[in-house]
Amino acid sequence: MEKKRQKQVSELIRRSFSSVLLERGMYIYGQALVSVTDVVMSPDLRVAKIYLSIFNAQDKNAVFEMLLHHVTSLKNDLVKHIRNHVRIIPEIRLFRDDLLDEMDKVSKLLDSID
């Protein structure tokens, strides 16, 4: 179970990283839409696992690889947003969240049955 501070920091990082993606994302991955679906903080607040959903892209793996390639510059932009709110700047780990894609597939399968 997450503690209150973990939830606060994860929400701060979720909002701030979303802003960073809005500001800089177009230069990295073009017209794709990348959304932060969740942020999970480690108990010591040193690691942030950021889960991303990717839409409007033909090759979602390529978009995700571009994000991984630019993770250092994205983290630097994130630091500008959060440095006055946290003591320790967490390590950023990006993960792809395919839950919405899977839900869409299930929905299409159920629609095809009817």
PyMOL commands that set and color helices and strands:
alter all, ss='L'
color gray80, all
select helices_A, chain A and resi 4-29+60-69+71-82+99-113
alter helices_A, ss='H'
color red, helices_A
select strands_A, chain A and resi 33-41+47-55+91-96
alter strands_A, ss='S'
color yellow, strands_A
deselect
rebuild
show_as cartoon
